[in-house]
């Protein structure tokens, strides 16, 4: 069974209610890598944890591409794909924080931003049948963060800080040796915050159009 959903541009696309599609299987496999990554990291296997995290992050594009190319875009997949990205992001940053390689404020920014996108996107799709498509700058931001986390996980090679400040909460700008991954973290944070503003504006516009087209249906969700 298939249905039509609106995206943020107002166009409709056909989605299926099938669960066991190839794209969804890839998504489930990526999800299973999350606890594996944490177990390896917390037991001191930095290289193995880095490899598992890298594979989970590098396959980010696969599920979406498979779904589109095989015409098996599913409602579950539209929820699962961004949710796993957010789960992997949050778990990744919490992992490097637990082992003491990143300051707390980075955790707060990443977790709050990702929970906002995860919850907001879920409400829009399940209640209002609206999906805000991922844009390439968002993918770049996610890639920068994933690469940065992988660098912090590997913790090698270390590079000297810039020595611009004595603030310990700004690794890389202060004195001392740091992982090269911290610079990817900073780049990813800046880009991701800008993308979050874009998603918020696009979602607000899409919701306004949907309410104008059919206020009763959008107010009560899909039947």
N, C-alpha and C positions, 0 to 999 in steps of 0.2 A: 504494500500500500504506500502511495506517495501523496505528498501535499505540497502546496505552494507556500513559500515564506518570502517576506520582503526583506531586502537588505537595506543598508543605510541610504543608498542612492534612490530608493523607491522602486527598484526593479524586483521582479519575482524570480525565484529559482525553485526547481523541483527537488524535494528531499524525500528520502524513504525512511520507514520506521524499522528497517532491518537492523539487527544488532551485530550479527556475525558477518560483517563485510571484511575484506582484506585490510582496508584502511583502519577499521576499528581494532583488528587484531594487532596491527603495528602499534596502535595507541596503547593497548593493554600491555604489550611487551615493554614499551617505554615506561609505563607506570610501575611495572614490576622491578625495574632497575633502580627506582628511588630507594626502597628499603635496603637493597643490596649495596648501594653506594654508602648509605649511612653506616651499615654494619662494618664495611671495610674501613671506612675513615676512622670510626671510633675505636677500631682495634689496631690502628697504627699502620694500615696498609695504604700509604699515600698514593703510590703509583697505581695500584689496582683500583682504588677509589676514583682516581683521576680518569682512568680509562673507561670505567663504567659510566661516570658522569659525562664524559666526552661523547660516548656512543649515544647516550640518551639525548643529549643536546643536539648532536649532529644530525640525528634522524628527525628533528623537529619538522622539517618540510615534507617528509615522506608521506605521512598519513593524508595530509591535505592534497598533495599531488596525485596520489593513488586514487583518492575518492573522486577527484575531478576528472581524471583521465579515463577511469573505468565507469563514469557516470553512476557512482554509488554514494553520492553525498547523502549522509544520514543525519537524522535529528540528533541521535546519540553522539555521532561524531562531531557535530557542530558544538556540542557542549563539552565533549571529552577532550578534543584537541587543545583549545585554549586553557582548559582546566589543568591538563597535565603540564603544559608549559608553566603555568602559575605554580603548581605544586613542586615541580622540579626547581623553579627559581627560588621559591621560599625555602625548600629543603637544602638547596645548595648554599644559600647564604647563611642559614642557621648552622650548617655543618662547619663552614670555615670560621664562624663565630665561636662555636663550641671549642674548637682547637686553638682559638686565640690568634687568628690571623687577619681579623677585620674588626673595625670599631663598631660600637653599638648603633651609632646613628645611621650607618649604612643598612643595618638590619631593619631599623624602623622604617626608613624610606622605602626599601624594597618590599617589605611585608605589607605595609599599609597600601602602597600603590597596587600591588598584585591582588590583595583581597578586594580592593575597590573594583578592579576590572573583573575579577572572577565573579563576585556577587552581582555587580551591576549587569554584566553580560548575561548571566544566568537568568536574572529577572526579565530582562528585555526579551530574551528568546522564549522562555517558558510562558510568560504571562502575556506579552504583547506581540510575540512572533516576529520580532525584529532582530536582525543580526547585523552588527557593525563589522564589515570586512577588515581583516588585518592589512595594514599598509606596509610597504617595504621599509620605511624608516623604523617602524615598530620591530620588524624582523632584525634589522641591523642593530637596534638597541639590545634586543634579546641576545643576539650573537656576541656583541661586545661583553655583556654581562657574563654569559656562559664561558667565554674565553678567559675572562678575568678570574672567575671562580676556579676554572681548571688550573690557571697559573698559581693561584693561592693554594689550591690543594696539593699541587706538585711541589710548591715551595722551593723551586730551583729553576733557573739560577736567580740569585739575589742581586739587586742593583742598588747603588747608593741613592739616598734621598736628595732632594734639591737643597735642603737646609734653609728654606725661606722662613720657617717658623719653628718655635719650640713646642707647638701643640702636638701632643701625642695622638690626638684623635684625627690628625690629618697625615696618615702615613704616606710617605712619598714626598710630601712638601716639607716634612721635618727632617732632622738628621737621622742617620741610621740606615741600615740595609733593609730593603723591602723586596717583596716579590714583584716581578715585572707586571704581574696580573693586576695590580692595583690601578694602573693607568687605564686599562680596559674597563675596570669597574667605574672609574670616574666618567669616562666617555659614555658608557652605557647609561649611567644614572641621568646625566644631562639630557641625552637624547630621549630616554624613556619618559621623563617628565614632560617634555615637549609633546611627545606622541600621546600621552595621557590627556593632555588638554584637547588635542585634536579629536580623540575618541569621544570625549565628553560632549564636545560641540556637535559632532556628527550624530551621536545618539540622541541628543536633545532635539535636533532637527528632524530625525527620523520618527521619533515619538510624536512630535507635533503633527507631522503629516499623517501618521497612522490614526491619531485621535480625530483629526479632521475628516478622514475618509470613513471611519467606522467607529465612533466613540463607544458604542455598546459592546462590540466584540472585544476591543482593546481593553475596555474597563473590566471585563470579566474573564479575560484570557481565552485561550483556544478551547473549543469544546472537546 
